Amino acid sequence: MAKRKKEITETLVNLDQVSGSFTSFYDKNRKIINGVGGGILVLILGFYVYKNMYQLPRQKEAVAQMAKAESLFERDSFDIALNNPGGGFPGFIEITNKYSGTPAGNLAHYYAGICLLHSGKPAEAIKHLESFSASGNTLPTMKYSLLGDAYSDQNDLEKALSLYKKAASQTKNEAVTPYVLMKLGMLSEKMGKTKEAKETYQKIKDEFGSTSIGINIDKYLYRVSQ
């Protein structure tokens, strides 16, 4: 009993020492600790003000301003949507600059990349597509697939091939993955990589056989098997 009481007493003494140490530390560094706490509070309030008083209004404005360019994009009027939609509305290029840091400004890079590809300007398309921050299930796949197209247009086929591979690995989506795999297979075949092309076509058959691309894949498999 005496031994147990001694242990409890020593523990309490140790806890007192820890508590005293912190109290002493706080007393010595009160200004720094309070300053750090106050700084965190200022950061939190600053972020709230920035997000709700600055960023969200800019996002709403950007969405409204981009509506005309998106409408023209959907009608395949790529050059007009890119540079001058008319009616005082900005094109995608201007939106990427004017509304940088907003989700709409980010998406404008994606639209701009596609427009520039259609306009035969792959180098400029690459800059915008690389600036596009892609998230979700399909957009990363589309980003790397389009980058592959851009490098293919520049005849950098090895780079294009690696980007198609990266695009195909992002997601398993019946709407986009077979399409990207098809580009990967056809480019592999064009580059004389017959084994890789056959493996890619077989992957389409095995995993996406019921899609429109998968239904017609046998003729490609037959071709690379000869």
PyMOL CGO cylinders between C-alpha atoms (Angstrom):
from pymol import cmd
from pymol.cgo import CYLINDER

trace = [
    CYLINDER, 0.00, 0.00, 0.00, 2.80, 2.39, 0.94, 0.3, 1, 1, 1, 1, 1, 1,
    CYLINDER, 2.80, 2.39, 0.94, 4.59, 1.59, -2.33, 0.3, 1, 1, 1, 1, 1, 1,
    CYLINDER, 4.59, 1.59, -2.33, 1.40, 2.20, -4.38, 0.3, 1, 1, 1, 1, 1, 1,
    CYLINDER, 1.40, 2.20, -4.38, 0.80, 5.51, -2.54, 0.3, 1, 1, 1, 1, 1, 1,
    CYLINDER, 0.80, 5.51, -2.54, 4.35, 6.57, -3.31, 0.3, 1, 1, 1, 1, 1, 1,
    CYLINDER, 4.35, 6.57, -3.31, 3.86, 5.78, -7.02, 0.3, 1, 1, 1, 1, 1, 1,
    CYLINDER, 3.86, 5.78, -7.02, 0.64, 7.84, -7.14, 0.3, 1, 1, 1, 1, 1, 1,
    CYLINDER, 0.64, 7.84, -7.14, 2.36, 10.71, -5.35, 0.3, 1, 1, 1, 1, 1, 1,
    CYLINDER, 2.36, 10.71, -5.35, 5.29, 10.63, -7.77, 0.3, 1, 1, 1, 1, 1, 1,
    CYLINDER, 5.29, 10.63, -7.77, 2.89, 10.58, -10.72, 0.3, 1, 1, 1, 1, 1, 1,
    CYLINDER, 2.89, 10.58, -10.72, 1.03, 13.59, -9.40, 0.3, 1, 1, 1, 1, 1, 1,
    CYLINDER, 1.03, 13.59, -9.40, 4.33, 15.38, -8.86, 0.3, 1, 1, 1, 1, 1, 1,
    CYLINDER, 4.33, 15.38, -8.86, 5.33, 14.59, -12.44, 0.3, 1, 1, 1, 1, 1, 1,
    CYLINDER, 5.33, 14.59, -12.44, 2.00, 15.88, -13.73, 0.3, 1, 1, 1, 1, 1, 1,
    CYLINDER, 2.00, 15.88, -13.73, 2.43, 19.03, -11.65, 0.3, 1, 1, 1, 1, 1, 1,
    CYLINDER, 2.43, 19.03, -11.65, 5.87, 19.46, -13.15, 0.3, 1, 1, 1, 1, 1, 1,
    CYLINDER, 5.87, 19.46, -13.15, 4.48, 19.09, -16.68, 0.3, 1, 1, 1, 1, 1, 1,
    CYLINDER, 4.48, 19.09, -16.68, 1.69, 21.53, -15.92, 0.3, 1, 1, 1, 1, 1, 1,
    CYLINDER, 1.69, 21.53, -15.92, 4.10, 23.93, -14.31, 0.3, 1, 1, 1, 1, 1, 1,
    CYLINDER, 4.10, 23.93, -14.31, 6.45, 23.62, -17.24, 0.3, 1, 1, 1, 1, 1, 1,
    CYLINDER, 6.45, 23.62, -17.24, 3.72, 24.50, -19.71, 0.3, 1, 1, 1, 1, 1, 1,
    CYLINDER, 3.72, 24.50, -19.71, 2.52, 27.39, -17.53, 0.3, 1, 1, 1, 1, 1, 1,
    CYLINDER, 2.52, 27.39, -17.53, 6.06, 28.65, -17.35, 0.3, 1, 1, 1, 1, 1, 1,
    CYLINDER, 6.06, 28.65, -17.35, 6.48, 28.19, -21.11, 0.3, 1, 1, 1, 1, 1, 1,
    CYLINDER, 6.48, 28.19, -21.11, 3.21, 30.03, -21.77, 0.3, 1, 1, 1, 1, 1, 1,
    CYLINDER, 3.21, 30.03, -21.77, 4.17, 32.90, -19.45, 0.3, 1, 1, 1, 1, 1, 1,
    CYLINDER, 4.17, 32.90, -19.45, 7.49, 33.29, -21.23, 0.3, 1, 1, 1, 1, 1, 1,
    CYLINDER, 7.49, 33.29, -21.23, 6.01, 33.03, -24.71, 0.3, 1, 1, 1, 1, 1, 1,
    CYLINDER, 6.01, 33.03, -24.71, 2.56, 34.54, -24.18, 0.3, 1, 1, 1, 1, 1, 1,
    CYLINDER, 2.56, 34.54, -24.18, 2.90, 37.11, -26.96, 0.3, 1, 1, 1, 1, 1, 1,
    CYLINDER, 2.90, 37.11, -26.96, 4.11, 34.57, -29.51, 0.3, 1, 1, 1, 1, 1, 1,
    CYLINDER, 4.11, 34.57, -29.51, 1.39, 32.00, -28.68, 0.3, 1, 1, 1, 1, 1, 1,
    CYLINDER, 1.39, 32.00, -28.68, -1.37, 34.60, -28.67, 0.3, 1, 1, 1, 1, 1, 1,
    CYLINDER, -1.37, 34.60, -28.67, 0.04, 36.08, -31.84, 0.3, 1, 1, 1, 1, 1, 1,
    CYLINDER, 0.04, 36.08, -31.84, -0.01, 32.71, -33.59, 0.3, 1, 1, 1, 1, 1, 1,
    CYLINDER, -0.01, 32.71, -33.59, -3.58, 32.08, -32.43, 0.3, 1, 1, 1, 1, 1, 1,
    CYLINDER, -3.58, 32.08, -32.43, -4.60, 35.51, -33.60, 0.3, 1, 1, 1, 1, 1, 1,
    CYLINDER, -4.60, 35.51, -33.60, -2.83, 34.93, -36.91, 0.3, 1, 1, 1, 1, 1, 1,
    CYLINDER, -2.83, 34.93, -36.91, -4.77, 31.69, -37.49, 0.3, 1, 1, 1, 1, 1, 1,
    CYLINDER, -4.77, 31.69, -37.49, -8.02, 33.52, -36.76, 0.3, 1, 1, 1, 1, 1, 1,
    CYLINDER, -8.02, 33.52, -36.76, -7.07, 36.25, -39.22, 0.3, 1, 1, 1, 1, 1, 1,
    CYLINDER, -7.07, 36.25, -39.22, -6.29, 33.61, -41.86, 0.3, 1, 1, 1, 1, 1, 1,
    CYLINDER, -6.29, 33.61, -41.86, -9.66, 31.91, -41.32, 0.3, 1, 1, 1, 1, 1, 1,
    CYLINDER, -9.66, 31.91, -41.32, -11.55, 35.19, -41.51, 0.3, 1, 1, 1, 1, 1, 1,
    CYLINDER, -11.55, 35.19, -41.51, -9.48, 36.26, -44.51, 0.3, 1, 1, 1, 1, 1, 1,
    CYLINDER, -9.48, 36.26, -44.51, -10.25, 33.02, -46.35, 0.3, 1, 1, 1, 1, 1, 1,
    CYLINDER, -10.25, 33.02, -46.35, -13.96, 33.39, -45.60, 0.3, 1, 1, 1, 1, 1, 1,
    CYLINDER, -13.96, 33.39, -45.60, -14.02, 36.97, -46.87, 0.3, 1, 1, 1, 1, 1, 1,
    CYLINDER, -14.02, 36.97, -46.87, -11.97, 36.04, -49.96, 0.3, 1, 1, 1, 1, 1, 1,
    CYLINDER, -11.97, 36.04, -49.96, -14.19, 33.09, -50.83, 0.3, 1, 1, 1, 1, 1, 1,
    CYLINDER, -14.19, 33.09, -50.83, -17.58, 34.70, -50.20, 0.3, 1, 1, 1, 1, 1, 1,
    CYLINDER, -17.58, 34.70, -50.20, -16.93, 38.33, -51.01, 0.3, 1, 1, 1, 1, 1, 1,
    CYLINDER, -16.93, 38.33, -51.01, -14.49, 37.94, -53.90, 0.3, 1, 1, 1, 1, 1, 1,
    CYLINDER, -14.49, 37.94, -53.90, -14.16, 34.46, -55.38, 0.3, 1, 1, 1, 1, 1, 1,
    CYLINDER, -14.16, 34.46, -55.38, -17.83, 33.43, -55.52, 0.3, 1, 1, 1, 1, 1, 1,
    CYLINDER, -17.83, 33.43, -55.52, -19.00, 36.70, -57.15, 0.3, 1, 1, 1, 1, 1, 1,
    CYLINDER, -19.00, 36.70, -57.15, -16.18, 36.37, -59.71, 0.3, 1, 1, 1, 1, 1, 1,
    CYLINDER, -16.18, 36.37, -59.71, -17.21, 32.78, -60.42, 0.3, 1, 1, 1, 1, 1, 1,
    CYLINDER, -17.21, 32.78, -60.42, -20.84, 33.78, -61.00, 0.3, 1, 1, 1, 1, 1, 1,
    CYLINDER, -20.84, 33.78, -61.00, -19.71, 36.60, -63.27, 0.3, 1, 1, 1, 1, 1, 1,
    CYLINDER, -19.71, 36.60, -63.27, -17.37, 34.28, -65.18, 0.3, 1, 1, 1, 1, 1, 1,
    CYLINDER, -17.37, 34.28, -65.18, -20.12, 31.71, -65.76, 0.3, 1, 1, 1, 1, 1, 1,
    CYLINDER, -20.12, 31.71, -65.76, -22.43, 34.40, -67.13, 0.3, 1, 1, 1, 1, 1, 1,
    CYLINDER, -22.43, 34.40, -67.13, -19.67, 35.84, -69.34, 0.3, 1, 1, 1, 1, 1, 1,
    CYLINDER, -19.67, 35.84, -69.34, -18.72, 32.41, -70.72, 0.3, 1, 1, 1, 1, 1, 1,
    CYLINDER, -18.72, 32.41, -70.72, -22.26, 31.42, -71.75, 0.3, 1, 1, 1, 1, 1, 1,
    CYLINDER, -22.26, 31.42, -71.75, -21.97, 32.94, -75.24, 0.3, 1, 1, 1, 1, 1, 1,
    CYLINDER, -21.97, 32.94, -75.24, -18.63, 31.28, -75.95, 0.3, 1, 1, 1, 1, 1, 1,
    CYLINDER, -18.63, 31.28, -75.95, -19.99, 27.91, -74.76, 0.3, 1, 1, 1, 1, 1, 1,
    CYLINDER, -19.99, 27.91, -74.76, -23.01, 28.29, -77.05, 0.3, 1, 1, 1, 1, 1, 1,
    CYLINDER, -23.01, 28.29, -77.05, -20.76, 28.91, -80.05, 0.3, 1, 1, 1, 1, 1, 1,
    CYLINDER, -20.76, 28.91, -80.05, -18.51, 26.01, -79.01, 0.3, 1, 1, 1, 1, 1, 1,
    CYLINDER, -18.51, 26.01, -79.01, -21.49, 23.65, -79.05, 0.3, 1, 1, 1, 1, 1, 1,
    CYLINDER, -21.49, 23.65, -79.05, -22.17, 24.78, -82.64, 0.3, 1, 1, 1, 1, 1, 1,
    CYLINDER, -22.17, 24.78, -82.64, -18.54, 24.03, -83.60, 0.3, 1, 1, 1, 1, 1, 1,
    CYLINDER, -18.54, 24.03, -83.60, -17.76, 27.73, -84.10, 0.3, 1, 1, 1, 1, 1, 1,
    CYLINDER, -17.76, 27.73, -84.10, -14.40, 27.18, -82.45, 0.3, 1, 1, 1, 1, 1, 1,
    CYLINDER, -14.40, 27.18, -82.45, -12.42, 30.19, -83.63, 0.3, 1, 1, 1, 1, 1, 1,
    CYLINDER, -12.42, 30.19, -83.63, -15.22, 32.63, -82.78, 0.3, 1, 1, 1, 1, 1, 1,
    CYLINDER, -15.22, 32.63, -82.78, -15.76, 31.05, -79.37, 0.3, 1, 1, 1, 1, 1, 1,
    CYLINDER, -15.76, 31.05, -79.37, -12.04, 31.26, -78.73, 0.3, 1, 1, 1, 1, 1, 1,
    CYLINDER, -12.04, 31.26, -78.73, -11.50, 34.91, -79.58, 0.3, 1, 1, 1, 1, 1, 1,
    CYLINDER, -11.50, 34.91, -79.58, -14.62, 37.01, -80.16, 0.3, 1, 1, 1, 1, 1, 1,
    CYLINDER, -14.62, 37.01, -80.16, -18.13, 35.68, -79.49, 0.3, 1, 1, 1, 1, 1, 1,
    CYLINDER, -18.13, 35.68, -79.49, -19.55, 39.16, -80.08, 0.3, 1, 1, 1, 1, 1, 1,
    CYLINDER, -19.55, 39.16, -80.08, -22.09, 41.18, -78.14, 0.3, 1, 1, 1, 1, 1, 1,
    CYLINDER, -22.09, 41.18, -78.14, -19.44, 42.33, -75.71, 0.3, 1, 1, 1, 1, 1, 1,
    CYLINDER, -19.44, 42.33, -75.71, -18.84, 38.79, -74.43, 0.3, 1, 1, 1, 1, 1, 1,
    CYLINDER, -18.84, 38.79, -74.43, -15.26, 37.52, -74.01, 0.3, 1, 1, 1, 1, 1, 1,
    CYLINDER, -15.26, 37.52, -74.01, -13.83, 34.47, -75.74, 0.3, 1, 1, 1, 1, 1, 1,
    CYLINDER, -13.83, 34.47, -75.74, -12.25, 31.57, -73.90, 0.3, 1, 1, 1, 1, 1, 1,
    CYLINDER, -12.25, 31.57, -73.90, -8.74, 33.06, -74.12, 0.3, 1, 1, 1, 1, 1, 1,
    CYLINDER, -8.74, 33.06, -74.12, -9.82, 36.27, -72.42, 0.3, 1, 1, 1, 1, 1, 1,
    CYLINDER, -9.82, 36.27, -72.42, -11.77, 34.35, -69.76, 0.3, 1, 1, 1, 1, 1, 1,
    CYLINDER, -11.77, 34.35, -69.76, -8.70, 32.32, -68.79, 0.3, 1, 1, 1, 1, 1, 1,
    CYLINDER, -8.70, 32.32, -68.79, -6.88, 35.58, -68.08, 0.3, 1, 1, 1, 1, 1, 1,
    CYLINDER, -6.88, 35.58, -68.08, -9.68, 37.70, -66.64, 0.3, 1, 1, 1, 1, 1, 1,
    CYLINDER, -9.68, 37.70, -66.64, -11.12, 35.03, -64.35, 0.3, 1, 1, 1, 1, 1, 1,
    CYLINDER, -11.12, 35.03, -64.35, -7.97, 33.14, -63.40, 0.3, 1, 1, 1, 1, 1, 1,
    CYLINDER, -7.97, 33.14, -63.40, -8.39, 31.29, -60.12, 0.3, 1, 1, 1, 1, 1, 1,
    CYLINDER, -8.39, 31.29, -60.12, -12.09, 30.54, -60.60, 0.3, 1, 1, 1, 1, 1, 1,
    CYLINDER, -12.09, 30.54, -60.60, -13.57, 27.17, -61.66, 0.3, 1, 1, 1, 1, 1, 1,
    CYLINDER, -13.57, 27.17, -61.66, -14.95, 28.84, -64.79, 0.3, 1, 1, 1, 1, 1, 1,
    CYLINDER, -14.95, 28.84, -64.79, -11.55, 30.30, -65.64, 0.3, 1, 1, 1, 1, 1, 1,
    CYLINDER, -11.55, 30.30, -65.64, -10.04, 26.85, -65.21, 0.3, 1, 1, 1, 1, 1, 1,
    CYLINDER, -10.04, 26.85, -65.21, -12.67, 25.23, -67.46, 0.3, 1, 1, 1, 1, 1, 1,
    CYLINDER, -12.67, 25.23, -67.46, -12.02, 27.90, -70.09, 0.3, 1, 1, 1, 1, 1, 1,
    CYLINDER, -12.02, 27.90, -70.09, -8.50, 26.45, -70.49, 0.3, 1, 1, 1, 1, 1, 1,
    CYLINDER, -8.50, 26.45, -70.49, -10.10, 23.12, -71.44, 0.3, 1, 1, 1, 1, 1, 1,
    CYLINDER, -10.10, 23.12, -71.44, -12.41, 24.73, -73.98, 0.3, 1, 1, 1, 1, 1, 1,
    CYLINDER, -12.41, 24.73, -73.98, -9.56, 26.84, -75.36, 0.3, 1, 1, 1, 1, 1, 1,
    CYLINDER, -9.56, 26.84, -75.36, -7.39, 23.74, -75.81, 0.3, 1, 1, 1, 1, 1, 1,
    CYLINDER, -7.39, 23.74, -75.81, -10.07, 22.02, -77.88, 0.3, 1, 1, 1, 1, 1, 1,
    CYLINDER, -10.07, 22.02, -77.88, -10.71, 25.13, -79.98, 0.3, 1, 1, 1, 1, 1, 1,
    CYLINDER, -10.71, 25.13, -79.98, -6.99, 25.53, -80.69, 0.3, 1, 1, 1, 1, 1, 1,
    CYLINDER, -6.99, 25.53, -80.69, -6.70, 21.87, -81.71, 0.3, 1, 1, 1, 1, 1, 1,
    CYLINDER, -6.70, 21.87, -81.71, -9.53, 22.36, -84.18, 0.3, 1, 1, 1, 1, 1, 1,
    CYLINDER, -9.53, 22.36, -84.18, -7.81, 25.53, -85.42, 0.3, 1, 1, 1, 1, 1, 1,
    CYLINDER, -7.81, 25.53, -85.42, -4.60, 23.64, -86.15, 0.3, 1, 1, 1, 1, 1, 1,
    CYLINDER, -4.60, 23.64, -86.15, -2.57, 25.18, -83.32, 0.3, 1, 1, 1, 1, 1, 1,
    CYLINDER, -2.57, 25.18, -83.32, -1.40, 22.19, -81.23, 0.3, 1, 1, 1, 1, 1, 1,
    CYLINDER, -1.40, 22.19, -81.23, 1.45, 24.03, -79.46, 0.3, 1, 1, 1, 1, 1, 1,
    CYLINDER, 1.45, 24.03, -79.46, -0.95, 26.65, -78.09, 0.3, 1, 1, 1, 1, 1, 1,
    CYLINDER, -0.95, 26.65, -78.09, -3.48, 23.94, -77.27, 0.3, 1, 1, 1, 1, 1, 1,
    CYLINDER, -3.48, 23.94, -77.27, -0.89, 22.14, -75.16, 0.3, 1, 1, 1, 1, 1, 1,
    CYLINDER, -0.89, 22.14, -75.16, -0.28, 25.25, -73.04, 0.3, 1, 1, 1, 1, 1, 1,
    CYLINDER, -0.28, 25.25, -73.04, -3.97, 25.59, -72.21, 0.3, 1, 1, 1, 1, 1, 1,
    CYLINDER, -3.97, 25.59, -72.21, -4.58, 21.90, -71.64, 0.3, 1, 1, 1, 1, 1, 1,
    CYLINDER, -4.58, 21.90, -71.64, -1.60, 21.67, -69.30, 0.3, 1, 1, 1, 1, 1, 1,
    CYLINDER, -1.60, 21.67, -69.30, -2.98, 24.68, -67.39, 0.3, 1, 1, 1, 1, 1, 1,
    CYLINDER, -2.98, 24.68, -67.39, -6.34, 22.95, -66.99, 0.3, 1, 1, 1, 1, 1, 1,
    CYLINDER, -6.34, 22.95, -66.99, -6.77, 21.34, -63.57, 0.3, 1, 1, 1, 1, 1, 1,
    CYLINDER, -6.77, 21.34, -63.57, -8.87, 18.25, -64.26, 0.3, 1, 1, 1, 1, 1, 1,
    CYLINDER, -8.87, 18.25, -64.26, -10.85, 16.38, -61.60, 0.3, 1, 1, 1, 1, 1, 1,
    CYLINDER, -10.85, 16.38, -61.60, -13.64, 13.81, -61.47, 0.3, 1, 1, 1, 1, 1, 1,
    CYLINDER, -13.64, 13.81, -61.47, -14.09, 10.56, -63.37, 0.3, 1, 1, 1, 1, 1, 1,
    CYLINDER, -14.09, 10.56, -63.37, -13.85, 11.67, -66.99, 0.3, 1, 1, 1, 1, 1, 1,
    CYLINDER, -13.85, 11.67, -66.99, -12.10, 15.05, -67.26, 0.3, 1, 1, 1, 1, 1, 1,
    CYLINDER, -12.10, 15.05, -67.26, -8.58, 13.72, -66.46, 0.3, 1, 1, 1, 1, 1, 1,
    CYLINDER, -8.58, 13.72, -66.46, -9.06, 11.11, -69.19, 0.3, 1, 1, 1, 1, 1, 1,
    CYLINDER, -9.06, 11.11, -69.19, -10.20, 13.74, -71.66, 0.3, 1, 1, 1, 1, 1, 1,
    CYLINDER, -10.20, 13.74, -71.66, -7.35, 16.09, -70.74, 0.3, 1, 1, 1, 1, 1, 1,
    CYLINDER, -7.35, 16.09, -70.74, -4.60, 13.53, -71.38, 0.3, 1, 1, 1, 1, 1, 1,
    CYLINDER, -4.60, 13.53, -71.38, -6.34, 12.22, -74.47, 0.3, 1, 1, 1, 1, 1, 1,
    CYLINDER, -6.34, 12.22, -74.47, -6.49, 15.72, -75.97, 0.3, 1, 1, 1, 1, 1, 1,
    CYLINDER, -6.49, 15.72, -75.97, -2.85, 16.32, -75.04, 0.3, 1, 1, 1, 1, 1, 1,
    CYLINDER, -2.85, 16.32, -75.04, -2.07, 13.10, -76.87, 0.3, 1, 1, 1, 1, 1, 1,
    CYLINDER, -2.07, 13.10, -76.87, -3.88, 14.45, -79.93, 0.3, 1, 1, 1, 1, 1, 1,
    CYLINDER, -3.88, 14.45, -79.93, -1.90, 17.69, -79.73, 0.3, 1, 1, 1, 1, 1, 1,
    CYLINDER, -1.90, 17.69, -79.73, 1.46, 15.92, -79.57, 0.3, 1, 1, 1, 1, 1, 1,
    CYLINDER, 1.46, 15.92, -79.57, 0.39, 13.58, -82.34, 0.3, 1, 1, 1, 1, 1, 1,
    CYLINDER, 0.39, 13.58, -82.34, -0.41, 16.62, -84.49, 0.3, 1, 1, 1, 1, 1, 1,
    CYLINDER, -0.41, 16.62, -84.49, 3.15, 17.79, -83.81, 0.3, 1, 1, 1, 1, 1, 1,
    CYLINDER, 3.15, 17.79, -83.81, 4.39, 14.34, -84.91, 0.3, 1, 1, 1, 1, 1, 1,
    CYLINDER, 4.39, 14.34, -84.91, 5.75, 13.58, -81.44, 0.3, 1, 1, 1, 1, 1, 1,
    CYLINDER, 5.75, 13.58, -81.44, 4.27, 10.10, -81.53, 0.3, 1, 1, 1, 1, 1, 1,
    CYLINDER, 4.27, 10.10, -81.53, 6.09, 8.61, -78.54, 0.3, 1, 1, 1, 1, 1, 1,
    CYLINDER, 6.09, 8.61, -78.54, 4.83, 11.44, -76.32, 0.3, 1, 1, 1, 1, 1, 1,
    CYLINDER, 4.83, 11.44, -76.32, 1.34, 11.05, -77.76, 0.3, 1, 1, 1, 1, 1, 1,
    CYLINDER, 1.34, 11.05, -77.76, 1.43, 7.30, -77.07, 0.3, 1, 1, 1, 1, 1, 1,
    CYLINDER, 1.43, 7.30, -77.07, 2.43, 7.81, -73.43, 0.3, 1, 1, 1, 1, 1, 1,
    CYLINDER, 2.43, 7.81, -73.43, -0.37, 10.35, -72.96, 0.3, 1, 1, 1, 1, 1, 1,
    CYLINDER, -0.37, 10.35, -72.96, -2.97, 8.00, -74.45, 0.3, 1, 1, 1, 1, 1, 1,
    CYLINDER, -2.97, 8.00, -74.45, -1.77, 5.32, -72.03, 0.3, 1, 1, 1, 1, 1, 1,
    CYLINDER, -1.77, 5.32, -72.03, -2.09, 7.76, -69.16, 0.3, 1, 1, 1, 1, 1, 1,
    CYLINDER, -2.09, 7.76, -69.16, -5.55, 8.80, -70.33, 0.3, 1, 1, 1, 1, 1, 1,
    CYLINDER, -5.55, 8.80, -70.33, -6.74, 5.20, -70.55, 0.3, 1, 1, 1, 1, 1, 1,
    CYLINDER, -6.74, 5.20, -70.55, -5.52, 4.46, -67.02, 0.3, 1, 1, 1, 1, 1, 1,
    CYLINDER, -5.52, 4.46, -67.02, -7.46, 7.30, -65.39, 0.3, 1, 1, 1, 1, 1, 1,
    CYLINDER, -7.46, 7.30, -65.39, -10.88, 5.67, -65.34, 0.3, 1, 1, 1, 1, 1, 1,
    CYLINDER, -10.88, 5.67, -65.34, -12.92, 2.72, -66.60, 0.3, 1, 1, 1, 1, 1, 1,
    CYLINDER, -12.92, 2.72, -66.60, -15.79, 4.54, -68.22, 0.3, 1, 1, 1, 1, 1, 1,
    CYLINDER, -15.79, 4.54, -68.22, -17.72, 3.01, -71.12, 0.3, 1, 1, 1, 1, 1, 1,
    CYLINDER, -17.72, 3.01, -71.12, -18.33, 6.44, -72.64, 0.3, 1, 1, 1, 1, 1, 1,
    CYLINDER, -18.33, 6.44, -72.64, -14.69, 7.53, -72.94, 0.3, 1, 1, 1, 1, 1, 1,
    CYLINDER, -14.69, 7.53, -72.94, -12.21, 4.73, -72.11, 0.3, 1, 1, 1, 1, 1, 1,
    CYLINDER, -12.21, 4.73, -72.11, -12.87, 2.57, -75.24, 0.3, 1, 1, 1, 1, 1, 1,
    CYLINDER, -12.87, 2.57, -75.24, -12.51, 5.72, -77.36, 0.3, 1, 1, 1, 1, 1, 1,
    CYLINDER, -12.51, 5.72, -77.36, -9.09, 6.48, -75.83, 0.3, 1, 1, 1, 1, 1, 1,
    CYLINDER, -9.09, 6.48, -75.83, -8.00, 2.83, -76.05, 0.3, 1, 1, 1, 1, 1, 1,
    CYLINDER, -8.00, 2.83, -76.05, -8.91, 2.87, -79.72, 0.3, 1, 1, 1, 1, 1, 1,
    CYLINDER, -8.91, 2.87, -79.72, -6.64, 5.86, -80.31, 0.3, 1, 1, 1, 1, 1, 1,
    CYLINDER, -6.64, 5.86, -80.31, -3.89, 4.09, -78.35, 0.3, 1, 1, 1, 1, 1, 1,
    CYLINDER, -3.89, 4.09, -78.35, -4.28, 0.91, -80.40, 0.3, 1, 1, 1, 1, 1, 1,
    CYLINDER, -4.28, 0.91, -80.40, -4.35, 2.68, -83.75, 0.3, 1, 1, 1, 1, 1, 1,
    CYLINDER, -4.35, 2.68, -83.75, -1.30, 4.81, -82.94, 0.3, 1, 1, 1, 1, 1, 1,
    CYLINDER, -1.30, 4.81, -82.94, 0.58, 1.72, -81.71, 0.3, 1, 1, 1, 1, 1, 1,
    CYLINDER, 0.58, 1.72, -81.71, -0.28, 0.01, -84.99, 0.3, 1, 1, 1, 1, 1, 1,
    CYLINDER, -0.28, 0.01, -84.99, 0.83, 3.04, -87.00, 0.3, 1, 1, 1, 1, 1, 1,
    CYLINDER, 0.83, 3.04, -87.00, 4.17, 3.04, -85.17, 0.3, 1, 1, 1, 1, 1, 1,
    CYLINDER, 4.17, 3.04, -85.17, 4.72, -0.64, -85.93, 0.3, 1, 1, 1, 1, 1, 1,
    CYLINDER, 4.72, -0.64, -85.93, 4.08, -1.73, -82.34, 0.3, 1, 1, 1, 1, 1, 1,
    CYLINDER, 4.08, -1.73, -82.34, 1.86, -4.59, -83.44, 0.3, 1, 1, 1, 1, 1, 1,
    CYLINDER, 1.86, -4.59, -83.44, 1.99, -6.54, -80.19, 0.3, 1, 1, 1, 1, 1, 1,
    CYLINDER, 1.99, -6.54, -80.19, 0.93, -3.50, -78.15, 0.3, 1, 1, 1, 1, 1, 1,
    CYLINDER, 0.93, -3.50, -78.15, -1.83, -2.70, -80.65, 0.3, 1, 1, 1, 1, 1, 1,
    CYLINDER, -1.83, -2.70, -80.65, -3.17, -6.26, -80.44, 0.3, 1, 1, 1, 1, 1, 1,
    CYLINDER, -3.17, -6.26, -80.44, -3.14, -6.17, -76.62, 0.3, 1, 1, 1, 1, 1, 1,
    CYLINDER, -3.14, -6.17, -76.62, -5.03, -2.86, -76.64, 0.3, 1, 1, 1, 1, 1, 1,
    CYLINDER, -5.03, -2.86, -76.64, -7.66, -4.08, -79.10, 0.3, 1, 1, 1, 1, 1, 1,
    CYLINDER, -7.66, -4.08, -79.10, -8.07, -7.25, -77.04, 0.3, 1, 1, 1, 1, 1, 1,
    CYLINDER, -8.07, -7.25, -77.04, -8.57, -5.13, -73.92, 0.3, 1, 1, 1, 1, 1, 1,
    CYLINDER, -8.57, -5.13, -73.92, -11.39, -3.31, -75.69, 0.3, 1, 1, 1, 1, 1, 1,
    CYLINDER, -11.39, -3.31, -75.69, -12.97, -6.63, -76.66, 0.3, 1, 1, 1, 1, 1, 1,
    CYLINDER, -12.97, -6.63, -76.66, -12.65, -8.09, -73.15, 0.3, 1, 1, 1, 1, 1, 1,
    CYLINDER, -12.65, -8.09, -73.15, -13.68, -5.08, -71.09, 0.3, 1, 1, 1, 1, 1, 1,
    CYLINDER, -13.68, -5.08, -71.09, -15.82, -2.97, -73.42, 0.3, 1, 1, 1, 1, 1, 1,
    CYLINDER, -15.82, -2.97, -73.42, -17.15, -5.53, -75.88, 0.3, 1, 1, 1, 1, 1, 1,
    CYLINDER, -17.15, -5.53, -75.88, -20.74, -4.30, -75.65, 0.3, 1, 1, 1, 1, 1, 1,
    CYLINDER, -20.74, -4.30, -75.65, -19.90, -0.69, -76.59, 0.3, 1, 1, 1, 1, 1, 1,
    CYLINDER, -19.90, -0.69, -76.59, -20.13, 0.61, -80.15, 0.3, 1, 1, 1, 1, 1, 1,
    CYLINDER, -20.13, 0.61, -80.15, -16.34, 0.45, -80.45, 0.3, 1, 1, 1, 1, 1, 1,
    CYLINDER, -16.34, 0.45, -80.45, -16.14, -3.00, -78.88, 0.3, 1, 1, 1, 1, 1, 1,
    CYLINDER, -16.14, -3.00, -78.88, -18.74, -4.45, -81.25, 0.3, 1, 1, 1, 1, 1, 1,
    CYLINDER, -18.74, -4.45, -81.25, -16.54, -3.61, -84.24, 0.3, 1, 1, 1, 1, 1, 1,
    CYLINDER, -16.54, -3.61, -84.24, -13.13, -4.41, -82.73, 0.3, 1, 1, 1, 1, 1, 1,
    CYLINDER, -13.13, -4.41, -82.73, -12.73, -7.87, -84.28, 0.3, 1, 1, 1, 1, 1, 1,
    CYLINDER, -12.73, -7.87, -84.28, -11.69, -6.49, -87.65, 0.3, 1, 1, 1, 1, 1, 1,
    CYLINDER, -11.69, -6.49, -87.65, -8.84, -4.58, -86.00, 0.3, 1, 1, 1, 1, 1, 1,
    CYLINDER, -8.84, -4.58, -86.00, -7.79, -7.67, -84.06, 0.3, 1, 1, 1, 1, 1, 1,
    CYLINDER, -7.79, -7.67, -84.06, -7.82, -9.68, -87.27, 0.3, 1, 1, 1, 1, 1, 1,
    CYLINDER, -7.82, -9.68, -87.27, -5.70, -7.07, -89.04, 0.3, 1, 1, 1, 1, 1, 1,
    CYLINDER, -5.70, -7.07, -89.04, -2.90, -7.05, -86.43, 0.3, 1, 1, 1, 1, 1, 1,
    CYLINDER, -2.90, -7.05, -86.43, -2.99, -10.85, -86.18, 0.3, 1, 1, 1, 1, 1, 1,
    CYLINDER, -2.99, -10.85, -86.18, -1.97, -11.33, -89.80, 0.3, 1, 1, 1, 1, 1, 1,
]
cmd.load_cgo(trace, "trace")
